[in-house]
Amino acid sequence: MIDSYSFGRMAVDGRRYTKDLMLLAGGTVVHPWRRAEGHRLALSDLGAVLDFAPDVLVVGTGSPGMMKVDAALAAELSARGIRTVALPTAQAVLEYNRLARAGAKVAACFHLTC
């Protein structure tokens, strides 16, 4: 579970992170997580997520939502049976925790700053 988020910082299960990260099954954290293009999410950025094959991918797009999820990427994920929820990071944290508590097979990737 995500304990807290503030601009540039996230705590997951008591550990603090200051770089973008991904969350997979069983609390596995991929940190730091880097993208080929800083504010654009591409399929190639999601290797570990695709290996996990979640039902839902929550994308934290940054505090003001600067990171974009292309419609083509969302369509590709949908074709693989993965629903994509993209929200500013503070809202994405709430959605991730809600889904995780409900027992969903959920993964997430979070841009912690802009």
RAHU-V809691 format. One record per pair of residues at least 24 apart in sequence whose C-alpha atoms are under 10 Angstrom apart, sorted by the first residue. I is the first residue (numbers start at 0). J is the second residue. Records with the same first field share a line. If there is no record, write none. Layout:
I=J / J
This chain:
0=25 / 26 / 92 / 93 / 95 / 96 / 97 / 99 / 100
1=26 / 92 / 93 / 95 / 96 / 99
2=92 / 96
3=89 / 92 / 93
4=62 / 88 / 89 / 90 / 92 / 93 / 111
5=62 / 88 / 89 / 111 / 112
6=61 / 62 / 63 / 88 / 89 / 110 / 111 / 112 / 113
7=61 / 62 / 110 / 111 / 112 / 113
8=110 / 111 / 112
9=92 / 109 / 111
16=111
17=111 / 112
18=109 / 110 / 111 / 112
19=59 / 61 / 108 / 109 / 110 / 111 / 112
20=59 / 107 / 108 / 109 / 110 / 111
21=45 / 47 / 48 / 57 / 58 / 59 / 106 / 107 / 108 / 109 / 110
22=47 / 48 / 56 / 57 / 95 / 105 / 106 / 107 / 108 / 109
23=47 / 48 / 50 / 51 / 52 / 53 / 56 / 104 / 105 / 106 / 107 / 108
24=48 / 51 / 52 / 53 / 99 / 104 / 105 / 106 / 107
25=99 / 104 / 106
26=106
27=106
28=107 / 108
29=108
32=108 / 109 / 110
33=110
34=110
36=66
37=65 / 66 / 67 / 110 / 113
38=64 / 65 / 66 / 67 / 68 / 110 / 113
39=65 / 66 / 67 / 68 / 69
40=66 / 67 / 68 / 69 / 72 / 73 / 108
41=67 / 68 / 69 / 71 / 72 / 73
42=68 / 69 / 71 / 72 / 73 / 75 / 76
44=108
45=107 / 108
47=106
48=105 / 106 / 107 / 108
49=76 / 79 / 81 / 106
51=104 / 105 / 106
52=76 / 79 / 80 / 81 / 104 / 105 / 106
53=79 / 80 / 81 / 82 / 103 / 104 / 105 / 106 / 107
54=79 / 80 / 81 / 82 / 83 / 103 / 104 / 105 / 106
55=80 / 81 / 82 / 83 / 84 / 95 / 98 / 103 / 104 / 105 / 106 / 107
56=81 / 82 / 83 / 84 / 85 / 95 / 104 / 105 / 106 / 107 / 108
57=82 / 83 / 84 / 85 / 86 / 88 / 90 / 91 / 92 / 94 / 95 / 98 / 105 / 106 / 107 / 108 / 109
58=83 / 84 / 85 / 86 / 87 / 88 / 90 / 91 / 92 / 94 / 95 / 106 / 107 / 108 / 109 / 110
59=84 / 85 / 86 / 87 / 88 / 89 / 90 / 91 / 92 / 94 / 95 / 107 / 108 / 109 / 110 / 111 / 112
60=85 / 86 / 87 / 88 / 89 / 90 / 91 / 108 / 109 / 110 / 111 / 112 / 113
61=86 / 87 / 88 / 89 / 90 / 91 / 109 / 110 / 111 / 112 / 113
62=86 / 87 / 88 / 89 / 90 / 109 / 110 / 111 / 112 / 113
63=87 / 88 / 89 / 112 / 113
64=88 / 89 / 110 / 111 / 112 / 113
65=110 / 112 / 113
66=109 / 110 / 112 / 113
81=105 / 106
83=107
85=109
87=111 / 113
88=112 / 113
